[in-house]
Amino acid sequence: MPATPIDLYPFVIAILAVAIVAAAVELRASRHAPVCPRCAHCRFEAMERKNRAERERRDLSKRLWGIDDVEDDDRTRRP
């Protein structure tokens, strides 16, 4: 069996890298549940995720900067 020409190695490595990235993207996408825009359940879940993220942001700003109130936080009013 003849040896593989050295000119093919970069192409083989590039194809392998693309396959690994594609597999990683597919695995990441499979971890999330499918979302439909018209379903009331999915809209409720999206609203809950948004509220949870807002609570986490407020808690973090309170811990780090001592900002207690929403009016004290001027980041939302900046252009």
N, C-alpha and C positions, 0 to 999 in steps of 0.2 A: 504494500500500500504506500503510495507516494506521500510525502510530507505536504502539509498545507502551505501554500505560498505565503510569505510574510506580508505581502501586500493586502491580503484579505483580513488580517487581524484588526485593523482599525474599524472596518465595516462590521465585523462580528461584534466587537466591543460596543459600537454605537447601537446596533440592533438590540443587544442585551440590555443596555442602559435604557433604551426606550421601552422595552418590555417591563423592566423593573418599575419605571415611573408609571406606566399605564396600570400595572397591578396595584401600586400604592394608591393611585387615584380611585380605582374601582373599590378597593377595600375601604377607603375613607367614605366614599359615597354610599356604600352598603350599610354603614353604621347608622345613617340617618333614615328616619321613616319617610316614606313618600308623602308629599304635601300636595293637596289639591286646593286651588284658590276659592272654590265655591262652597266647600264643606264647612259647616259651622264648627265642627270639632277642630279642624286644622286652623281656622281663624282664631279660635279660643286658645289653642296651643301657642300660636304665634304671639298673641297678646300676652300670654303668661311669660313667654321667653323674654319679651321686651320689658315687661315689668320687673322680672328677676334681674335682668341686666342693669336696669335703672337703680334697683335697690343695692346691687353690688357696687355700682359706681358711687352711690351716695355713701355707703359704708366705708369704701376705700378713701374717699375724700375726707370723711370725718376722722378716720384713723390717721391718715397721713398729714392733713393740713388743718385739722380742727374745724372744718367747715361743717356747722351743724344744720343750717337752714338753707333752703333752696335759694332764698333771696340773697344770701351771702355769697353764693357761688356765681360769679360773673362770667364763667366760661360759656354759658348758654347765650349771653347777650353780646358776646364779641362777634364782629363781622367775619 
